[in-house]
Amino acid sequence: MTMRAAEIRLPGVPPVVVEREVPRAGVGEVVVEVLAAPVTPLDLLCAGGKSYLGVPRMPYVPGVQGVGVVDGRVVWFPTSAGMEPGDGSMAGFAVVRRADLVELPAGVAPVMVAAAGLSAVAAYMAMVWRGGLVAGEQVVVLGAGGVVGQAAVQLARSAGARWVVGAARSGEARARAAAAGADAVVALDTDDHMELVGRFLAACDGAADLVLDPLFGVPAAAAAHTLRAGGRMVTLGASAGATCPLDAAVLYGRSLRLSGYTNKELTGVQRGDAVGVVAGAVARGELVVTHEVVGLGDVGEGWERQAGGRAGGRVVLVP
Ligand SMILES: NC(=O)c1ccc[n+]([C@@H]2O[C@H](COP(=O)([O-])OP(=O)(O)OC[C@H]3O[C@@H](n4cnc5c(N)ncnc54)[C@H](OP(=O)(O)O)[C@@H]3O)[C@@H](O)[C@H]2O)c1
């Protein structure tokens, strides 16, 4: 039996649609019928072949995560496509380790879980596990119009945050942060450090407890000024800059706790539990992220719009 699949053939070149044999499961594996597969920053990074991950063996089917059906159950699943030899989720069927499957709550929307996926897992674990977020705290979410940021605003609220400030660059991204429920939204449309510090302080309700940072660069340096003594900042990305002009006096004067976070450090159990939290929030209507549904046949065009920042949120492929 054959299936349609997206295939990466050259580093940095969008995938093409091909006809392939349906893959067979090995020991400890299952074949999942794919319902939805997101195009994420990690997929773009892997396929670009220029990152610390190296150049993947090609051709391969991209897609590091997806939602599908196996044995009549709707499941979320991860793959190692682009990071290790093997194929991923952007196809009619995917081979997955049985131990990695996470069963989803009945009735939950597969496309929305796929859109939130590991981006929402990162937002949740960076804030609650690494960042120690507890109810009653104030959180500043940078990049709040992205998928990580939208999820962070909503999951901070679900965790009981009393005040959530979102910060985003474009007008569209600020609108997404507001729609996600941010109490105040800061415009990141300048690199003027002191101007941004003023905007952050005006948006906060007193001193903040936690900054969730997928941006680094000037926005992270400015946001650090909002933190209380002993406040925390967790960095999980560098969309605004590979370095950050942090004021040393703010760092030591307030005894701040700066941390990094990556999903790669999660155990399978931690990741599965976090996907469960994310899926539960989607099922209760507490978590919605902007996304675009694209047919697998149009993967090349959807991939390019995601890579160019022109998509209306996360591109989610449906076979
Ligand atoms: N460590 C981990 O485990 C982990 C997991 C998931 C994601 N991440 C990282 O987290 C970051 C965000 O992921 P995502 O899924 O939310 O991506 P996304 O949905 O593509 O959103 C990226 C956001 O970054 C904003 N942005 C880009 N350049 C910017 C700049 N110079 N200044 C301010 N904002 C800027 C964009 O704002 P505009 O809309 O205004 O352009 C966009 O809203 C990525 O770097 C990703 O690799 C890390």
The ligand as an SDF file (V2000), in Angstrom:
LIG
                    3D

 48 52  0  0  0  0  0  0  0  0999 V2000
   13.8110   25.3860   23.8910 N   0  0  0  0  0  0  0  0  0  0  0  0
   12.7850   24.6710   23.4200 C   0  0  0  0  0  0  0  0  0  0  0  0
   12.5900   23.5160   23.7780 O   0  0  0  0  0  0  0  0  0  0  0  0
   11.8460   25.3220   22.4670 C   0  0  0  0  0  0  0  0  0  0  0  0
   10.6300   24.7150   22.1480 C   0  0  0  0  0  0  0  0  0  0  0  0
    9.7660   25.3720   21.2700 C   0  0  0  0  0  0  0  0  0  0  0  0
   10.1590   26.5940   20.7020 C   0  0  0  0  0  0  0  0  0  0  0  0
   11.3700   27.1150   21.0210 N   0  0  0  0  0  0  0  0  0  0  0  0
   11.8280   28.3830   20.4420 C   0  0  0  0  0  0  0  0  0  0  0  0
   10.9940   29.4260   20.8680 O   0  0  0  0  0  0  0  0  0  0  0  0
   10.9240   30.4110   19.8550 C   0  0  0  0  0  0  0  0  0  0  0  0
    9.4740   30.7420   19.5430 C   0  0  0  0  0  0  0  0  0  0  0  0
    8.8450   29.5750   19.0390 O   0  0  0  0  0  0  0  0  0  0  0  0
    7.3680   29.6640   18.4680 P   0  0  0  0  0  0  0  0  0  0  0  0
    6.9320   28.2770   18.2110 O   0  0  0  0  0  0  0  0  0  0  0  0
    6.5210   30.5330   19.3220 O   0  0  0  0  0  0  0  0  0  0  0  0
    7.6470   30.4000   17.0680 O   0  0  0  0  0  0  0  0  0  0  0  0
    6.6410   31.2130   16.1720 P   0  0  0  0  0  0  0  0  0  0  0  0
    5.2410   30.7810   16.4170 O   0  0  0  0  0  0  0  0  0  0  0  0
    7.2090   31.1590   14.8070 O   0  0  0  0  0  0  0  0  0  0  0  0
    6.7390   32.7070   16.7260 O   0  0  0  0  0  0  0  0  0  0  0  0
    7.9010   33.4230   16.7310 C   0  0  0  0  0  0  0  0  0  0  0  0
    7.5670   34.8070   17.2680 C   0  0  0  0  0  0  0  0  0  0  0  0
    8.8220   35.4630   17.4710 O   0  0  0  0  0  0  0  0  0  0  0  0
    8.6290   36.7970   17.1640 C   0  0  0  0  0  0  0  0  0  0  0  0
    9.8790   37.4030   16.7460 N   0  0  0  0  0  0  0  0  0  0  0  0
   10.7130   36.9820   15.7730 C   0  0  0  0  0  0  0  0  0  0  0  0
   11.7750   37.8130   15.7040 N   0  0  0  0  0  0  0  0  0  0  0  0
   11.5910   38.7570   16.6380 C   0  0  0  0  0  0  0  0  0  0  0  0
   12.3240   39.8910   17.0500 C   0  0  0  0  0  0  0  0  0  0  0  0
   13.4750   40.2240   16.4700 N   0  0  0  0  0  0  0  0  0  0  0  0
   11.8240   40.6580   18.0570 N   0  0  0  0  0  0  0  0  0  0  0  0
   10.6660   40.3320   18.6410 C   0  0  0  0  0  0  0  0  0  0  0  0
    9.9130   39.2740   18.2840 N   0  0  0  0  0  0  0  0  0  0  0  0
   10.3760   38.5000   17.3040 C   0  0  0  0  0  0  0  0  0  0  0  0
    7.6230   36.8460   16.0260 C   0  0  0  0  0  0  0  0  0  0  0  0
    6.9350   38.0480   16.1520 O   0  0  0  0  0  0  0  0  0  0  0  0
    6.1520   38.7500   14.9330 P   0  0  0  0  0  0  0  0  0  0  0  0
    4.8860   37.9350   14.7930 O   0  0  0  0  0  0  0  0  0  0  0  0
    5.9280   40.1270   15.4110 O   0  0  0  0  0  0  0  0  0  0  0  0
    7.0510   38.6400   13.7340 O   0  0  0  0  0  0  0  0  0  0  0  0
    6.7210   35.6290   16.3220 C   0  0  0  0  0  0  0  0  0  0  0  0
    5.5360   36.0120   16.9780 O   0  0  0  0  0  0  0  0  0  0  0  0
   11.7010   29.8580   18.6360 C   0  0  0  0  0  0  0  0  0  0  0  0
   12.9930   30.3930   18.6690 O   0  0  0  0  0  0  0  0  0  0  0  0
   11.7360   28.3810   18.9220 C   0  0  0  0  0  0  0  0  0  0  0  0
   12.8620   27.7730   18.3420 O   0  0  0  0  0  0  0  0  0  0  0  0
   12.2080   26.5190   21.8810 C   0  0  0  0  0  0  0  0  0  0  0  0
  1  2  1  0
  2  3  2  0
  2  4  1  0
  4  5  1  0
  4 48  2  0
  5  6  2  0
  6  7  1  0
  7  8  2  0
  8  9  1  0
  8 48  1  0
  9 10  1  0
  9 46  1  0
 10 11  1  0
 11 12  1  0
 11 44  1  0
 12 13  1  0
 13 14  1  0
 14 15  2  0
 14 16  1  0
 14 17  1  0
 17 18  1  0
 18 19  2  0
 18 20  1  0
 18 21  1  0
 21 22  1  0
 22 23  1  0
 23 24  1  0
 23 42  1  0
 24 25  1  0
 25 26  1  0
 25 36  1  0
 26 27  1  0
 26 35  1  0
 27 28  2  0
 28 29  1  0
 29 30  1  0
 29 35  2  0
 30 31  1  0
 30 32  2  0
 32 33  1  0
 33 34  2  0
 34 35  1  0
 36 37  1  0
 36 42  1  0
 37 38  1  0
 38 39  2  0
 38 40  1  0
 38 41  1  0
 42 43  1  0
 44 45  1  0
 44 46  1  0
 46 47  1  0
M  CHG  2   8   1  16  -1
M  END
$$$$
